[in-house]
C-alpha cells in the first residue's frame, strides 16, 4: 500500500525554505514554501513567489486557486480573510493558523506534521 503524500503550503516572507518565517497575511505573503511530507518526514521543499503579488485587490482567491492547482492539501498562515476561507473550504484545502514570525520547521514539529 502506497503511503499518502501531504502537500502543505506555508505563507512565508523570504526564500529560506524550512528556516523561513510565517507571513503576517496569507494573500500578501512574499513567498509560499511548499513542503511535501510522506511517512511523517519532509520529502521535498519548493519555494514559489506569490503569483498575485502585483495585484492591488483579490490576491487571496488567486493564490488559493494557484495552490489548489499545485495539489496543495493544507495551507498554513497567520491569518485568512473571510473570502479566502470560504474558497479554501470549497476547494477542500485545510487551513492551519500559525503565529507570524514562527519558522516553518517549528510549525511542522509543533503541529506534529513531522516526527
Buried (B, 14 or more C-beta within 10 A) or exposed (E): EEEEEBBBBBBBBBEBBBEBBBBBBBBBBBBBBBBBBBEEEBEEBEBBEBBBBEEEEEBBBBBBBBBBEEEBBBBBBBBBBEEBBEBBEEBEBEBBEBEBEBBBBBBBEEBEBBE
